[in-house]
């Protein structure tokens, strides 16, 4: 009996659907807690090629939620170990694991050959970068975010509104699982929802997961689902760019002090606070580049400056993912 017999029995899958999964290629960004649930489900379902990108290594403090790994894996690259696990689960698919973060420099290159991008990164800057990239390429994006006892998963781009349409403003904080804490089952639930959304999108099921949002609260047991098919794209969007994209004509501002960041995000950056940035005759035609670690401080500074700044404002997050 075929390993896929139980899912091929479903009228929503069948032989035609299984064939669609077999030729699908999914880019997975982040190999942490969300991916720990999503990846085995996608590999087990027979998604033909899965490419995993993550620049981090496994730590002991990860294991309560990143259950794809064991204590023996501590210190190894997450992407490589995750790929090994998927290949062990299903030898009939192709799985690659690359120890590298997704950045504005490589996002397009790594996304353009994928049928769908799965955002499992614990970084809102990476999520917005992937949304902008997928929107430009016309690729579906399944993105999730989790913190504490709650979070969301949604389907964006690929004909649906982008992440920016649903979350047009800067996040309330730059907190992450590493800084604010999280319970493992919450991450696992949302990772599983991401896997289901991915399979539904690849199979072309209706209603489409693109334009669908699911929010869960594991403390109150209140879950919310809604569609955002007609959410308008924001008129102003501050793009994340790579330091290599900057030119001599840009005005580059490093918002972190020297004690916070001994090395600025770019060699030409000037260290200033938001209040110190002024429009002058010499800089008013320049593109303003705001740099910080996560992108949050830069985004909030951009929101303050945008009403008066005559040109484009872009952001650099020193650690995109």
Secondary structure, 3 states (H helix, E strand, C coil): CCCCHHHHCCCCCHHHHHHHHHCCEEEEECCCHHHHHHHHHHHHHCCCEEEEECCCECCHHHCCCCCCCCHHHCCCEHHHHHHHHHHHHCCCCEEEEECCCCCCCCHHHHHCCCCEEEECCCCHHHHHHHHHHHHHHCCEEEEEEEEECEEEEEEEECCCCCHHHHCCCCCCCCCCHHHHCECHHHHHHHHHHHHHHHHHHHHCCCCCCECEEEEEECCCCEEEEEECCCCCCCCCCCCECCHHHCCCCCEEEECCCCCCCCCCCCCCCEECCHHHCCCCCCCCCCCEEEEECCCHHHHHHHHHHHCCCCCCEEEEECCCC
